[in-house]
Every structure is written in C-alpha cells, then in structure tokens.
Amino acid sequence: MMRSQQLTILGSTGSIGCSTLDVVSRYDNISIFALSANRNFKLLLEQCLRYEPKYAVLADSEQHESFKNLLVDSECKTEFLDVENALEIIAAHDQVDLVMAAIVGAAGLASGLAAVSAGKRLLLANKESLVMSGKLLIDAAIRHKAEIIPIDSEHNAIFQCLAETRTQFSAAEERFVEKLVLTASGGPFLNTPNRQLMKVTPKQACAHPKWSMGQKISVDSATLMNKGLELIEASFLFDLPGSAIDILIHPQSIVHSMVYYRDGSVLAQLANQDMRVPIAYGLAFPNRMPSGAEVLDLTTQPPLEFSVPDVARFPCVSLGRAALEEGGTAPAVLNAANEIAVAAFLANRIGFQQIPAIIDAVLSKTPCRPAASLDIIKDADRAARIAANKLI
C-alpha cells in the first residue's frame, strides 16, 4: 500500500491555505503533517481538530497562550510547536513530502528556502519569497533536487503550457519558447480616470472584480504591482529575461496566461477564477486530481478582451521591470518598499497614488548589491523598509 503523502501548509488560515485544505479533503492520498497561521488561532484550532496534523505553528507570540489553552481544552492531538524557527522545522521535516508556501510577503522567505534545501516539493503561492531571493532559491532547488511548482494562477498556467518540456529549469532555448504572456484582470480601477485615483479608499482598492483575496494582494492587484512582482517571479521560474515576458490586460480572467512558441503556436490555460485549480495541479503533478472547481463553460462567458496595460496610470509595472533589469537586491528592495507602502495605504496614512511614488523613491535611494546570500537579502529588505517608513 502506497504511503500517504505528508503536506505542510504554511499560512493555512488564509484564502490559499483554506482552498488547499478543501482540495485535500477530496483526495485520500494526502495527509496534513503541519499547519501554520499568523494570528487567527481560532480558525487554526478548527483546522487542527478536523485534519489532526502532527504540529501547529502560530507566528504571533501574543496569541500563544490563548492557543495553547484552547488546544488543551479541546483535547486536540496536535502538538503546538513553540520554538523560534518553527516554520523552517515544519517545512523541512523528514516526514514532509509537500509544502504549500502561502504566507504573504517577506515573512515566508526563510521557510520556503528551508523547504527546497530539504529537497521538498514546494508549492509556491508566496511570490514575494522568489522575488526577493530569486536565483538563490532556484539554485538551492537545483542543488537539493527539489521541485518548485508555482501556484499563482498566471505562473501555474505557464507551467501547464510548457508541456513540451517538464524540465523546469532547462534553458529557454531548449524549450523553443519565444515569449511568455502574463494576463492581468486590471483590478477594480482599470477604467477609472486618473484624477479619481487620488481619492481611492482602501475599501475600494480591496474590492476586486474577479478574485476573493486578502487585503495586501488585493491592493497589489489594484496598483498592478502584482504584475510587476509576477514579471520578476516568471523570469526566475522559467529562465527568461524580462524582455521575453509581456503583460496583457484581460478583464474576464479566463485565460490565465500564455506561452508563445517559436513555430508560431500559442498555448494558453483557461479556467474559472478558482484557486483550487492550480492548487490541485500542484498537489497531483504530473497527474491531475479533482479540485472542486466548477468546469468552465465558454458559451456562458462574455467575449474575451485583451489590451496593453497603461503604465502611465499604473507605474508599478514599470517599477517591476526596472528592478528585474537592475538585478541583485533590487527586487527585494522593490518588494519591501511595496509592503510598507501598501500597509500605510491600508492604514489611511498615504493616498493610493503615493504607493508607486514611495516605491520609486526607495529604489532610487537604496544601493543594490549582488543577492549572494540570505543575510544580504535580509539587509536590503531591512534598509528598504526603513527608507520607506521615513518617506511616509
């Protein structure tokens, strides 16, 4: 009898984590080894009671005592792992086969690196960790024979379209790939006049027309910084320069991305807006498994539209390209400045259009170095956060 695969979910109480648990509940051959959350200890407890993982981790130390008491009172079998490097432990544990990296932002970097350094299959839903660490993470995966399967709908679509070569890190020339096209919904302000963007509120920015997401990624979608970050991620994942990666606005969010081959063929992956589709693909690869998502019916969909993004109105796309071209620690600086600026916007400390202005200023003020180690990357991240906070 084949052993059940053991899965750690980093960020189990977020939308990706909950969707992952939903997919796993439909499949008999995957068991939950560990779950982690940031602050939502009540939902984490519910998940522990249902899925009975060996370990649970809670990032927010202020909630530890409450969570411990709830575990004891509920007679839950799960052990609370209360040590400094708990996330890295559950990501790299000998018994773990799969790691879903769904922690938002830079906080997920160390655990993702720990997973690939231990030779795990990393299901990467945290684009920021690859944006920050880039070649460092990819090289670690190659060195330790780990798999990285992107879970972002756009990168997962490209991964699926590269059917002619399943060798993830092979050179672009060996795949006969001409270019990649990342699609973007355009967010809630696609057709909003520039003068009205000055008055945008956090509530409006978080009201995505197609996807249900957390606040930070919703704001990134509204500024199109998600595409700037995804551009960098795609370059590292698929070994292509930024000049070979285009972005198209596609408001219907049905075509999740495309691969242009040198013979003139274009392959695209289509699906409804449901993150369980890429999650199921990552869990079952190279096979497929039921995801629970509704099957796409193109006869009921509106016409599919595509257009070039307006980078004058949404400069974050250009900022992403600039950071990728500069290389080194520039992507980490971009990511850190964006995280600080988005948090300030959500707290009503700055306006919507100040987000790209702050990122641009931090990029220009922060010296960039080769991203040769995790310590160098963390130093760049720290310096960028300090610079962004000073500007705010």
N, C-alpha and C positions, 0 to 999 in steps of 0.2 A: 504493500500500500504506500502510495506517494505521500511524503511528509507535507503537511500544510505549510505554505509559505508564511513567514512571520513579517508583519508590517508595523513599522513605527510611523506615526503621524505627528509631525512637528507643526503645531497650530491646529489642533483638532476641533476647536470650538468656532473657528472662522468658517466662512462660506465654503472654501475649498475642502477644509477638513470635514465638515458635515456632509458634503457631497461625496467625499471619499468613503466615509462610513456607510452612506446609503448604497453605494456601488458594492462595497464589500459584503453587505448584508444579503446580496443576491447571489453570492458565489461561495461555494463550500470549501474551496481550497486555499483561502487566505484567512489567517488569524491575526488579531491585533496583539502585538507584543507590547507596545507602549504608546501613550498619548501625552501630548503636552498642550498647555494653554498659557496665555499671558495673565489675564485677570479673572476670567469667567469660570470661577471654581465650581459654581452650582451646575452649570452645563457639563463641565468636566466630570463631576461626580456622576451625573446621569449616564454619561457615556461609559464610565468605568463600571457602573452597575450592569449595564446592558452587554458590554463587549468583554468584560473581565480581562483587561490587559494585565501583564505582569507588573508594569510600572506606570506611574503617572508623574508628570513634572509640572510645576506651576512656577512661572517666571517671577511673578510679583511676590516678593518676600512678605509684604504686608498681609497677604491673604493666606499664608502658610498655616497659621494656627487654626483658622476657621476651617480650612480644607481638611487638615488632619482630624479635627473633631468630627466633621461630617463623615469621613471615612470610617472612623471608629464606631460612631453611632449607627451607621448603615450596615455594619459588618461586611463591608466590601472586601474582597480578597486581594484587591490591587494594592501594591506597595507604593507609598509616596517616596520618591527619590529626592531627598532634600540635601543635595550636595552642590558645590559651586559649578562644576562642569557637567551637570545632569543631562543637558541637551546633547552634548557630544557623546556621553555614555550610551544613551538610548539610540543614537544614530549609528554608532559604530559597534554595538554589542555583537558578540559572536553568533548569537541565535537569530539575528535580524537578517532578512533577505532583501527587503524593500524599504525605502524611506521616502515618505511623502514630505517634501520641504515646502510648507505652506505658511511659514512665519513671514509676516510682512516686514519689508525693509532690511536694513543692515543687520538687525538682530539675528537673522537667520544664516549669516555667513559662516560662522565657526562650525555650526552643526552640519551644514551642507558639506563643508570641506572634510569634516571628520568622517562623514558617510562614504565619500568617494575614496578617501585614504584607507578605508577599511574594505574597499572592494565591493561596496553595495550597489544595487540599482537605485539611483537617485531620481525620483520623480520630481522634477524641478518646477514648482509653481511660484517660487520666490525669484523673480527676475533680477532683483537688486543684488543678490549674492553673486550672480555671474557677471553683472555689470561691474561690480566692484573688483572682483578677483580675476575675472577674465581668463587669461592664459594660465594663471596659477591653478585654477580649479580644473581646467581642461587637461593640463599636463598631469595633475595628480590623478585624474580619472584614467588616463592612458597608462601611467606608470603602475597603478594598482589594479588595472583591468576591471575598472568599474564602468557601469553604464550610466549615462545621463539621458533621460527621456524628458523633453520639455512638456509641461502641462498647460502653459499658456495656450489658448486656443489657436493663436497665429503660428507659433513655433511648432506646436503639435501637428498642425495642418501641413506645414512644410516637411516635417519628419515623415508623415504618412505619404506625402507626394514623392519623396525620394525613394521610390520603390525599386529603382534600378540598382541601387547600392545601399545595402543595410549597414555598411561600414561607416559608422557615424563620423569618424574624424578623418576620413580619406580626403585627399586634396580635391579641390573643386574641379580641376582638370580631369580627374578620373571619373567624375560623375557627369561630365558633359553638360554642366549647368551653366546657362547664360546669365541668369539673374533670379533673385527671389523677389516676390511682391508681398509685403505685409499689408493686410487690409485694416482699416480703421472705421469704426462707426461714425466718427466725427464728434461724438459726445453730445451733450444737451445744447451746446451753443454753436452748432455747425452753421446755422443761418442767422445768428444773432449779429446785428450791426455792431461795429467796433465801439461806438460811443456808449452802447448799452452794457458792454462788458465791464465798464468801470463800476457799475452798480450791482454786479453779480453777488449773490449771497451764498454762504456755504450750503444752505439747504438746496438752492437751485443747482449748484455745482454737483451735488451728490445725487441728483435725480436723473440717473442715466436712462436714456430712452429704450435700451435693449437689455442690459445686463443688471442683475442684482449683485452689488459688490460692496465691500467695505468703503469707509469714507476716504481713505488715502488714495486707493486705486481709482475711485470714482472721480476725485479731483484731478488725478493724473490723466484720466480719460478726457476730462473737460478741457484741460490745457493742451492736450495731445502730447504731454511729456511721456505718457505710456508708450507712445510710438518712438520717441527719442531713446528711451530705455530699451525697447524691444529691438530697435535697429542695432544697438550695441550687442545685445544678447545674441541676435541672429548671426552677427559677424563672427563671434567666438564659437557658437554652436556648430555652424556649418562651414567654417573656414573660408569665408568670403569677405572681401573688402567692402566698406560702406558704399563704394561706387557701384557695386553689383547688387545692391538692395534698395528697392523702391518702396514707396508707401502710397497707397490709394485709399481715398475715402469711399466707403461702401456702407451707406446708412442702414441697409437691410440686415447686415451682419449674418448673411447666409454663406457667402464664400469667405472662408476663414483665412486663407492665404493661397498663393500660387507659386509654382516653380516653372520658369521658362527654360526649356532645354535648347541646345544649340542646333537641333534639327528643325526648330520651329514649333515643336509641341509645347503646349502649356497644360500642366496638370494642376487641378485645384481640388481642395477638400471642402465639401459642403455639409452643413448640418444645422439643425435648430440651435438657438442660443441656450445651450445647456452644458455646463462644465463637466457633467458626468460622462460625456462622450470622450473627451481627451483623457480623463482620469481612467476610464475603463480600458482605453487603448494602452496607456502606460502600464497599468497593472497586469494586463494579459499578454503584452508584446512578447513574441511575434505573433501570437494568436489574437483572438478577439473574444469578448465576453459581453453579456447583456449589461447595459448601462442604466436602464430605466428611463432613458430619454425618449421623447416622442419622435417617431420617424418623420423625416422631412417630406412634406407634400408640396412640390413646386407649383402645382396647379392652384393652390390657395394663397401663394405668396404674391406680393406686389412686384412690379418689374424691378430687376436688379440694376442698380445705378453705381457708376464709378466716376470719381473725379480726383484731380490732383489737390492735395492739401494747400490751404492758403497760409504759407509760412510767415507772411507779414502779420497776420492776425494771430497766428499760433506759433510764435518763435521757438517754442520748446523743441520742435522737430529739428530745427537748425542747430540748436544748442547740443542736442544729442549727437548729430553728425560731427560737429566741431570737436566734442570730447573724444569721439571714436578716432578721428583723424589725429588728434594730438597724442592719444595713447597714454601708456604709463598709468599714473594715478588719476588722470583727468576724469575718466568715467566715475571713479569713486568720489571725487570732488563734486561732480555733477549730481550724483545720487544724494549725497549728504546735504548739499545746499537745497535740493528739491524737498527732501524730507522736512527740513527745518522751515522752509517757506510754506509748504502745504500745511504744516501744523499751525503756523502763525495765521494763515488764512482761515483755517477752521475755527481758530480761537478769536476771530474778528479783529486781529491785530494789524493785518495788512489787507489791501484790496486784491482782487483776482488777478489784475494785470501786473501787480508787483511781483508775483511769483516768478515769471521768467526774468524780470529785471534783476531780482536778487541773485538768481542762479548765474546769470551772465556776469554780474559784478564779482561774485565769488570765484568763478572760473578765471577771470582776468587777474584777480589779486593773489590767487593761491599757486605757488610754484608746483610744478608737476615733476615727478621722478619716475624711473622705471619701477613697475609694480612687481618687485622681485621677491617679496615675502609678505606674509600676513601682517607682520608688525608695521611694515612700510605703508601698507594699505590702510591699516587702522589709524596710523598717524595722519595720513592725508584726510581720512574721514573726520577725525577729531578737529583738525585745523579748519576744514571747510565749515563744520558746524559752528565753531567759534566765530569765524568770519561772517557767516550768515546771520547769527544772532546779533552781532554788533551792528550790521546793516539794518536789521529790523528795529 
